[in-house]
Amino acid sequence: MQLETQRLILRPWQKSDAQALYKYASHPDIGPIAGFPVHTSVDHSKEIIDRVLSAPNTYAVVLKETNEPIGSVGLMIGKASHQSNSDTEGEIGYWIGVPYWGQGLIPEAVREMIRHGFEDQHLEKIWCGYFDGNEKSKRVQEKCGFTYHHTTENVPCVIPGLLRTEHVSCLTKEEWENE
């Protein structure tokens, strides 16, 4: 499945995206703040595409202007979510390459994932979290209508041995429909 916004195409990751993925995910300001290690090679990025980014409802954020993947957005539903086991709830995760910060592209992608979750996947609630210090991610959630729900200490992330403080927000279908 492919989704579109004014400036973006959201499509499944492909092995041929490994070079672009490495270009952005190898930057030290991307992975660690989002809870994943810096990509160390194009082969590492290929492995991540195979193991992580090939999950259902996980999309490359592709800039229409250049046709290059510049980030990622995903919707984890039910047991795939870290926040809920309910099949009527999901969780959105996202990141975007440093050169594209501050342009409103990730809020644009997240809004489309919210629409996809509520309209196409028939979800009732969508969760979203960010780790302490990730003010940019917090701001995306605020722009997209999420409201603070709770904070959890000592949350493990993909980086071995690292525990983080996570702030979790949510958005219900009813809140989204009334915006």
N, C-alpha and C positions, 0 to 999 in steps of 0.2 A: 504494500500500500504506500502511496505517496500523498503527502499533504502539501498545500501551498498557502503562502501568505503574500502580501504585496511584494516583499523583497526576497522571500526565501522559498526554497523547496526543502521539505522534510522528507527524506527517503531513507530506505535501509542502507546501512553501511556496506561497502563492497571492498574486497581485498585490494582493488586498485586505488582505494582511498588511503592506503597506509602511509604514503609519502606526505600527504597533506595532514593526516592525523599526527604524524611525528613532528611535522613543522610546528604545530601549535601545542601539542601535549608534551613536548620536550621542554617547554618554557617553565622555569621554576615557580612562576607565579600562578600557574594553572592547577596542576594536580594536587600538591600538598594542601592547599587551602580548601579544596573540594574533597580531600580524603583519599586520593590515589597517588601512587608514585609517579615521578617524572618519567616519561618514556625515554628509553636509552638508545633506541635504534629503530630503523624502519621495520626490522624483523620483530622487535618488541611490539610495535604498533599493529603489525599483522596479527600477532598472537592475541592482542587485546580485541581486535575486530572479531576473531574467531571465538574467543572465550566469553567476552563480555558484551560487545556491541552488536552481536548477532541475535541478542534476546528479542523476543516479540515486543513490538511497540517502542523500539529504540531506533532513533533516526539520526542520520547525519544532517546537520544544519548547513545547507548549501546556499551560498549567495547566488541569486539568479544572475546578477551582473557578470560574475566570473565563472560560474558553475563549479566552484571549489568548496569542499567541505571546510567550514571554519569553526565548527563546534559540534556539540551533541545535545540531544534532548531525548528523554525517555519517559515512558509511563509504565510503572510496575504495578500490576493489578493483583489483588488478592494476596496469596502467599508469597508472591515475588516482591511485595512491598516490605520495607523494614518497619512500617508503622501500623499495618493492619493485616489481618488474615481474611477479612470479609471480601467476598467476590464483588461487592457493590462499592468497594473503595479502592483507590489507587494512590500512587505516590509519584510525583514528578521529580526528576533529577536533570541537571543541565550544566553546561559550561560552554564558554566561547573563547576563542583565541584573543590574546592581549591586543593585537592591532584593531580589534572590533569592539573593544570595551567602550561604553558610553554612547553608543549609536542607537540604542533601543532595539537591537536585533534579538537578543535573548528574550526580553519581554514579549516581543512579537511571536517568537517560536513557542514560548510557554503559553501564551493566550490560545494559540492554535491547538496545543496539546490539551488544554483545559476543555476547549470546545469538543475536540475528538473524544476525550474521556467521558464527558457528560452526554453528548449527542450520539456518538457512534458506539461507544462501549457501555452506555447506560449506567454509568457510575452515579452514586449518590453523594460521595465525598471524595475530595482529593487532598492528600497531605503533601507537604513540602518542607524540607529542613535545610538548615545551613549550620556549619560549624562556627564556633566562636571566632570572631575576627573577620569573617567573610561578609563585610558590610555590603559589598556589591550584590551578593546573592540575597541578602536580607531585603535590599531595595527592590530587586526584581519581584520578590514575593509580594511586597507592599503594592507595587504598581499593578500587579495582576489580581489584586483583590483578596489575597490570603490574609488571615488574621492569626495572631499569635495564639498558640494553644498550650504549649508546655516546653520545659527545658529538661534535658536528660544529661547527666554527668557520666563520664567514663564510657563513652560509646566507642567501641572498636571500629576502625576503618580499615581500608585495604592495605594501608602501610603497616607492616608487621610491628607489633608492640606499641603502637601509638593509640592512646585513648584521647577522645576529644569531648568537648561539651557541645551538644547539639540543641539548637532552638528549632522547634517544630511549629509550623503553621498549618491551617487547613482552610478549605473552601468547600461549602456545600453546594449542591446543584441549585437549591433554592436561593442562596445568596448570589450565585452567579447569574441566575435568571433575573434577579431583581436589581442588578447593577445598571 
